[in-house]
Amino acid sequence: MKKILVRYRIKANKVAENEQLVKEVYEQLHVIQIQGLRYATVKLEDGVTFVHIAYHENEQVSKELGSLPAFRKFTKNINDRCDEPPLVSSVSIVGSYNFIWDRN
């Protein structure tokens, strides 16, 4: 099981583009329905900071997500869109209530 959190800050003039790219990833995920993946993206109240929270049941799930055309398109030029590049952190759950990781 892999649980990760990715945080980055987008240039103000690239927020709409980033949101569209993220939405395209979710559109493909809803069609393909990768088993063993839980994934959410939020935008913080500053309007430019994004956080992705993901649970990958196994390495195959990570590979399936990484090979998704919309995900590759999203990640391709992400550093060009960022004021602060993505920081990827592995996380462990301390507590959760009715959230995406309740099944630990």
N, C-alpha and C positions, 0 to 999 in steps of 0.2 A: 504494500500500500504506500502510495506517495501522496503527500498532502503538501501543496505549495501555495504561496502567496506571492503575487507579483505586483509591484507598485511602481508607477512612473508618472511623470508630469509632462503633459502635452503643451506645445506652443499654442497660445490662445487662438491663432488663426488656423490651427489644424484640428481643433476639437471636433467640429462637424465631420471632417473626413475620418477621424479616428472612430467616432461613434458609428459611422456607416460601415466601416470595415469590421468592427466588433459585431454589429447586427448581422452582417453577412455570414460570419462564423456561426452564430446561433441559428440562423436560417438553415444552413447546411447540417448542423448538428440535429436539428429537429427532423430533418428528412432521413439522415443516415442512422441516427440513434445509436451511438457508440455505447455498448454495454460496459458497465464498470467505470463510467465517467460521470462525475458530478462537477459542475462548472458554473461559476457565476462571475459577473463583472459589475462593479459599481463605480459610480463617479462621485467623488467627494464634493462637499458644498463649495469648495473654491472654484469648481467648474473646470479645472484643468488636470486634476489628479485622478488617476484611474487605479483601481485595485481589482485584480483577477484572483479568484480563489478556486483552486482545483483539487479534486481528489481523483487519483488514477489508481484503479484497483491493481493493475500490474503494468509491466513494461510495454506489453502489446497495446494497451490503451493509450499510453503516451505516444507510441509510434502512429497509431491511427489518427489521433488528434493532429500530430505534427505533419501528417501527409495530406490532411484535408486541404483542398485548393484554397478555400477562403482563409484558413489559418495561415497558410504559407503567404498569401497575399497580405494579410494583416501584419505579419512579422517581417516581411521583406525589407521595408524601408522605415521601420519604427524609429530608429535613431534619428532620422531626418525630421520626424514629427515631434520629437521630444525636446523639452528644456532640461529634463532630468531623466536619464536613461532608465530602463527597467532594472529593478533590483529584485532578484528572485531569491526567496527564502523558503526553506523547508520548515514546516510548522508541525507542532503536535497539539492535539486538542486537550485543553485543561477542563473545559466544561462546555456544554451545548444544550440548548433546549429547542426542540422542534426546528432544527436547522439542517443544513445539507449534510452534515457529518454525524447525525445522531446514531447511525448504525456502527460507528467506530469500526 
